[in-house]
Structure formats: C-alpha cells, structure tokens
C-alpha cells in the first residue's frame, strides 16, 4: 500500500549498490592471450565472454525531470588458459576502476522511478598475467576514459528502500598498459590494450532520502 503513496514531486537522494553481469568484448586482449598461451584451435578464446562488475552510485534529483549521479564501478574479468597440450596453464585478469559522472532523465511513477541517460568518466586499469607452472607473475597498468548509456528502474519496497535493475552499454579506452620499467604486454607484433566494449545488466538495492 505504501508504494501507492510515493510523492513523485519531491527531490531525492539515492544511494544504490549491487552487482552487474556483462557481455564483454576485448579483441586486443583476447588476441594477445591466444598468441601467448597457444591453446588448441577449439579452445581458443572467443571475442565475447562474460564479466562481472560491482557498483555503488550516489544520485541527486535536482530538477523535476533530471538527476545527476556519480557511479563507481569495479570491473573484473579473468581468463584461465592452457596450451595445446594442456600442460602449461596461464591466468590473465583485467581489473578496471571506472568512476563515471551520469545525467539521467527521470520519469516518476506510483512506486517506481525510471531513469534514462548516460555519461563519461575516468578509467584506471591493471592487467595481470601469471604462468602457473613457474608461479611467475607480471602486472601492467594504464589509465584512460569510459563512456556509457543506461536505463535504470527503481521499484519501491517501502518509503526508503527500493530494488534497482539497470541495462547499460559501455566503452572503455585505456590503451596499452605498462609495467614499472615501461614494458608493454606483447607477443611478437600482438599487444594487449585495455580497450573494451560491454553490454550489461545490473541488480541491486537502493536507499532513498
């Protein structure tokens, strides 16, 4: 019954957090891993695969139709690969932090908010490769930017507590990472670059003031 009493004219402060599941495309990284690990033809990595992200987003409605948000995302993607003989196991991981400033067009309703928008922000990425038989490990880092578009729905459970679900499209461009000596992850002419595209669904909870 409380969902029918929501005041859709008031300003709000929202704090949401949760988990995202992405369809992720990083062709440069995939080509590099396939070159380094040399897996069997049928075991080569595909360009598209799944990835995980965690998010926390404070948001303020500053106008009847608009809100502004600062989203922080921790994006995580790992690959486990063996060579054609199955004897040499590799682990690779991409860990990217993306704070992003978002502008949303807000559509209020009885018991829900709909938000449409997008924005841009910073990207700080690390790429780690580990050769399991020897235990050797290398980490490379880089910085760049990301842009995204999204649609978000918030459904009221009570006056201050909501569920949230969102769909988004994101591009991250951070270029070639380097280690402390300036060396890049490369195998012949194939180089790993932290440039990726993702389409994701997010699920979480939201607290409203």
SEMISE-803013 format. One record per residue (C-alpha): residue number from 1; residue in three letters; chain; x, y, z. Coordinates in steps of 0.25 Angstrom, whole numbers, padded with zeros to 4 digits, always signed. Each point is the difference from the previous one (the first is absolute). Example, Ala and Ser with C-alpha at 12.3 -4.5 7.8 and 13.67 -1.06 7.14 Angstrom:
% residues 2
+-----+------+------+-------+-------+-------+
: pos : code : unit :     x :     y :     z :
+-----+------+------+-------+-------+-------+
:   1 :  ala :    A : +0049 : -0018 : +0031 :
:   2 :  ser :    A : +0006 : +0014 : -0002 :
+-----+------+------+-------+-------+-------+
//
This chain:
% residues 209
+-----+------+------+-------+-------+-------+
: pos : code : unit :     x :     y :     z :
+-----+------+------+-------+-------+-------+
:   1 :  unk :    A : +0000 : +0000 : +0000 :
:   2 :  unk :    A : +0012 : +0010 : +0003 :
:   3 :  unk :    A : +0004 : -0001 : -0015 :
:   4 :  unk :    A : -0013 : +0007 : -0004 :
:   5 :  unk :    A : +0003 : +0012 : +0009 :
:   6 :  unk :    A : +0014 : +0003 : -0005 :
:   7 :  unk :    A : +0002 : +0015 : -0002 :
:   8 :  unk :    A : +0005 : +0001 : -0015 :
:   9 :  unk :    A : +0002 : +0016 : +0001 :
:  10 :  unk :    A : +0011 : +0000 : +0011 :
:  11 :  unk :    A : +0015 : +0000 : -0002 :
:  12 :  unk :    A : +0007 : -0012 : +0004 :
:  13 :  unk :    A : +0014 : -0005 : +0004 :
:  14 :  unk :    A : +0002 : -0014 : -0004 :
:  15 :  unk :    A : +0011 : -0010 : +0004 :
:  16 :  unk :    A : +0001 : -0013 : -0008 :
:  17 :  unk :    A : +0009 : -0012 : +0000 :
:  18 :  unk :    A : +0001 : -0013 : -0007 :
:  19 :  unk :    A : +0005 : -0010 : -0010 :
:  20 :  unk :    A : +0001 : +0000 : -0015 :
:  21 :  unk :    A : +0001 : -0011 : -0010 :
:  22 :  unk :    A : +0006 : +0004 : -0014 :
:  23 :  unk :    A : +0002 : -0005 : -0014 :
:  24 :  unk :    A : +0014 : +0005 : -0002 :
:  25 :  unk :    A : +0008 : +0002 : -0013 :
:  26 :  unk :    A : +0015 : +0003 : +0001 :
:  27 :  unk :    A : +0006 : -0005 : -0013 :
:  28 :  unk :    A : +0014 : +0005 : +0003 :
:  29 :  unk :    A : +0001 : -0007 : +0013 :
:  30 :  unk :    A : -0006 : -0013 : -0006 :
:  31 :  unk :    A : +0010 : +0000 : -0012 :
:  32 :  unk :    A : +0012 : +0002 : +0010 :
:  33 :  unk :    A : -0004 : -0011 : +0009 :
:  34 :  unk :    A : -0002 : -0009 : -0012 :
:  35 :  unk :    A : +0013 : +0003 : -0005 :
:  36 :  unk :    A : +0007 : -0002 : +0013 :
:  37 :  unk :    A : -0007 : -0012 : +0005 :
:  38 :  unk :    A : -0001 : -0007 : -0013 :
:  39 :  unk :    A : -0012 : -0008 : +0003 :
:  40 :  unk :    A : -0006 : -0011 : -0009 :
:  41 :  unk :    A : -0008 : +0005 : -0011 :
:  42 :  unk :    A : -0013 : -0004 : +0006 :
:  43 :  unk :    A : +0004 : +0006 : +0014 :
:  44 :  unk :    A : +0004 : +0014 : -0005 :
:  45 :  unk :    A : -0007 : +0011 : +0007 :
:  46 :  unk :    A : -0012 : +0007 : -0007 :
:  47 :  unk :    A : -0001 : +0015 : -0001 :
:  48 :  unk :    A : -0013 : +0000 : +0008 :
:  49 :  unk :    A : +0000 : -0005 : +0014 :
:  50 :  unk :    A : -0007 : +0003 : +0014 :
:  51 :  unk :    A : +0006 : +0009 : +0010 :
:  52 :  unk :    A : -0004 : +0005 : +0014 :
:  53 :  unk :    A : -0001 : +0014 : +0006 :
:  54 :  unk :    A : -0004 : +0006 : +0013 :
:  55 :  unk :    A : -0005 : +0014 : +0001 :
:  56 :  unk :    A : -0004 : +0011 : +0010 :
:  57 :  unk :    A : -0008 : +0012 : -0004 :
:  58 :  unk :    A : -0004 : +0013 : +0008 :
:  59 :  unk :    A : -0010 : +0008 : -0008 :
:  60 :  unk :    A : -0008 : +0013 : +0002 :
:  61 :  unk :    A : -0012 : +0005 : -0007 :
:  62 :  unk :    A : +0002 : +0015 : -0002 :
:  63 :  unk :    A : -0012 : +0003 : -0009 :
:  64 :  unk :    A : -0014 : -0006 : -0003 :
:  65 :  unk :    A : +0006 : -0007 : -0012 :
:  66 :  unk :    A : +0015 : -0002 : +0003 :
:  67 :  unk :    A : +0010 : -0007 : +0009 :
:  68 :  unk :    A : +0015 : +0000 : +0001 :
:  69 :  unk :    A : +0007 : -0013 : +0005 :
:  70 :  unk :    A : +0015 : -0003 : +0002 :
:  71 :  unk :    A : +0001 : -0015 : -0002 :
:  72 :  unk :    A : +0012 : -0008 : +0004 :
:  73 :  unk :    A : +0002 : -0014 : -0007 :
:  74 :  unk :    A : +0011 : -0010 : +0003 :
:  75 :  unk :    A : +0000 : -0009 : -0013 :
:  76 :  unk :    A : +0006 : -0014 : +0002 :
:  77 :  unk :    A : +0004 : -0010 : -0012 :
:  78 :  unk :    A : +0009 : -0012 : +0001 :
:  79 :  unk :    A : +0004 : -0010 : -0010 :
:  80 :  unk :    A : +0006 : -0014 : +0003 :
:  81 :  unk :    A : +0007 : -0006 : -0012 :
:  82 :  unk :    A : +0009 : -0013 : -0003 :
:  83 :  unk :    A : +0008 : -0002 : -0012 :
:  84 :  unk :    A : -0003 : -0010 : -0011 :
:  85 :  unk :    A : +0006 : -0012 : +0008 :
:  86 :  unk :    A : -0008 : +0004 : +0013 :
:  87 :  unk :    A : +0013 : +0001 : +0008 :
:  88 :  unk :    A : +0003 : +0015 : +0001 :
:  89 :  unk :    A : -0011 : +0007 : +0008 :
:  90 :  unk :    A : -0001 : +0015 : -0001 :
:  91 :  unk :    A : -0008 : +0010 : +0008 :
:  92 :  unk :    A : -0003 : +0014 : -0005 :
:  93 :  unk :    A : -0009 : +0011 : +0006 :
:  94 :  unk :    A : -0005 : +0014 : -0003 :
:  95 :  unk :    A : -0004 : +0008 : +0012 :
:  96 :  unk :    A : -0006 : +0014 : -0003 :
:  97 :  unk :    A : -0005 : +0011 : +0009 :
:  98 :  unk :    A : -0010 : +0010 : -0007 :
:  99 :  unk :    A : -0005 : +0012 : +0007 :
: 100 :  unk :    A : -0011 : +0006 : -0009 :
: 101 :  unk :    A : -0008 : +0013 : +0000 :
: 102 :  unk :    A : -0014 : -0003 : -0005 :
: 103 :  unk :    A : -0012 : +0008 : -0004 :
: 104 :  unk :    A : -0014 : -0006 : +0001 :
: 105 :  unk :    A : -0013 : +0004 : -0005 :
: 106 :  unk :    A : -0010 : -0004 : +0011 :
: 107 :  unk :    A : -0014 : -0006 : -0002 :
: 108 :  unk :    A : -0007 : -0001 : +0013 :
: 109 :  unk :    A : -0012 : -0010 : +0003 :
: 110 :  unk :    A : -0008 : -0005 : +0011 :
: 111 :  unk :    A : +0010 : -0010 : +0007 :
: 112 :  unk :    A : +0011 : +0002 : -0010 :
: 113 :  unk :    A : +0011 : +0009 : -0007 :
: 114 :  unk :    A : +0004 : -0002 : -0015 :
: 115 :  unk :    A : +0013 : +0006 : -0004 :
: 116 :  unk :    A : +0007 : +0002 : -0014 :
: 117 :  unk :    A : +0013 : +0006 : -0002 :
: 118 :  unk :    A : +0015 : -0002 : -0001 :
: 119 :  unk :    A : +0013 : +0007 : +0003 :
: 120 :  unk :    A : +0015 : -0001 : -0001 :
: 121 :  unk :    A : +0012 : -0002 : +0010 :
: 122 :  unk :    A : +0013 : -0005 : +0004 :
: 123 :  unk :    A : +0006 : -0014 : -0002 :
: 124 :  unk :    A : +0012 : -0006 : +0008 :
: 125 :  unk :    A : +0003 : -0014 : -0004 :
: 126 :  unk :    A : +0010 : -0011 : +0004 :
: 127 :  unk :    A : +0003 : -0012 : -0009 :
: 128 :  unk :    A : +0007 : -0012 : +0007 :
: 129 :  unk :    A : +0006 : -0013 : -0006 :
: 130 :  unk :    A : +0004 : -0012 : +0008 :
: 131 :  unk :    A : +0007 : -0012 : -0005 :
: 132 :  unk :    A : -0005 : -0011 : +0009 :
: 133 :  unk :    A : +0011 : -0010 : -0001 :
: 134 :  unk :    A : +0011 : +0009 : +0004 :
: 135 :  unk :    A : -0008 : +0010 : +0008 :
: 136 :  unk :    A : +0006 : +0012 : -0007 :
: 137 :  unk :    A : -0010 : +0012 : -0001 :
: 138 :  unk :    A : +0000 : +0013 : -0006 :
: 139 :  unk :    A : -0009 : +0012 : +0001 :
: 140 :  unk :    A : -0002 : +0012 : -0010 :
: 141 :  unk :    A : -0008 : +0013 : +0003 :
: 142 :  unk :    A : -0006 : +0010 : -0009 :
: 143 :  unk :    A : -0010 : +0012 : +0001 :
: 144 :  unk :    A : -0011 : +0005 : -0009 :
: 145 :  unk :    A : -0015 : +0003 : -0001 :
: 146 :  unk :    A : -0013 : -0006 : -0001 :
: 147 :  unk :    A : -0014 : +0004 : -0006 :
: 148 :  unk :    A : -0013 : -0007 : +0002 :
: 149 :  unk :    A : -0015 : +0001 : -0002 :
: 150 :  unk :    A : -0010 : -0007 : +0009 :
: 151 :  unk :    A : -0015 : -0002 : +0004 :
: 152 :  unk :    A : -0003 : -0002 : +0015 :
: 153 :  unk :    A : -0013 : -0004 : +0007 :
: 154 :  unk :    A : -0002 : +0001 : +0015 :
: 155 :  unk :    A : -0011 : -0007 : +0007 :
: 156 :  unk :    A : -0005 : +0004 : +0014 :
: 157 :  unk :    A : -0001 : -0010 : +0011 :
: 158 :  unk :    A : -0002 : +0011 : +0010 :
: 159 :  unk :    A : +0001 : +0015 : +0002 :
: 160 :  unk :    A : +0016 : -0001 : +0000 :
: 161 :  unk :    A : +0003 : -0014 : -0005 :
: 162 :  unk :    A : +0000 : -0004 : -0015 :
: 163 :  unk :    A : +0005 : -0010 : -0009 :
: 164 :  unk :    A : +0007 : +0004 : -0013 :
: 165 :  unk :    A : +0003 : -0006 : -0013 :
: 166 :  unk :    A : +0007 : +0006 : -0012 :
: 167 :  unk :    A : +0005 : -0002 : -0014 :
: 168 :  unk :    A : +0012 : +0007 : -0006 :
: 169 :  unk :    A : +0010 : +0001 : -0011 :
: 170 :  unk :    A : +0014 : +0004 : +0003 :
: 171 :  unk :    A : +0013 : +0003 : -0008 :
: 172 :  unk :    A : +0014 : +0000 : +0008 :
: 173 :  unk :    A : +0012 : +0006 : -0007 :
: 174 :  unk :    A : +0013 : -0001 : +0008 :
: 175 :  unk :    A : +0010 : -0005 : -0010 :
: 176 :  unk :    A : +0013 : -0008 : +0002 :
: 177 :  unk :    A : +0003 : -0003 : +0014 :
: 178 :  unk :    A : +0015 : +0001 : +0005 :
: 179 :  unk :    A : +0008 : -0006 : +0012 :
: 180 :  unk :    A : +0009 : +0009 : +0009 :
: 181 :  unk :    A : +0011 : -0001 : -0011 :
: 182 :  unk :    A : -0009 : +0004 : -0011 :
: 183 :  unk :    A : -0001 : -0013 : -0007 :
: 184 :  unk :    A : -0014 : -0004 : -0006 :
: 185 :  unk :    A : -0006 : -0014 : -0001 :
: 186 :  unk :    A : +0004 : -0004 : -0014 :
: 187 :  unk :    A : +0002 : -0013 : -0007 :
: 188 :  unk :    A : +0007 : +0003 : -0014 :
: 189 :  unk :    A : -0009 : +0011 : -0006 :
: 190 :  unk :    A : -0012 : -0003 : +0008 :
: 191 :  unk :    A : -0002 : +0009 : +0012 :
: 192 :  unk :    A : -0011 : +0000 : +0011 :
: 193 :  unk :    A : -0008 : +0013 : +0001 :
: 194 :  unk :    A : -0010 : +0003 : +0011 :
: 195 :  unk :    A : -0011 : +0004 : -0010 :
: 196 :  unk :    A : -0013 : -0007 : +0001 :
: 197 :  unk :    A : -0015 : +0001 : -0002 :
: 198 :  unk :    A : -0011 : -0006 : +0009 :
: 199 :  unk :    A : -0015 : -0002 : +0001 :
: 200 :  unk :    A : -0004 : -0003 : +0014 :
: 201 :  unk :    A : -0012 : -0002 : +0009 :
: 202 :  unk :    A : +0001 : +0005 : +0015 :
: 203 :  unk :    A : -0007 : -0004 : +0012 :
: 204 :  unk :    A : +0000 : +0006 : +0014 :
: 205 :  unk :    A : -0007 : +0008 : +0011 :
: 206 :  unk :    A : -0002 : +0015 : +0002 :
: 207 :  unk :    A : -0002 : +0009 : +0012 :
: 208 :  unk :    A : -0008 : +0013 : -0002 :
: 209 :  unk :    A : +0000 : +0012 : +0009 :
+-----+------+------+-------+-------+-------+
//
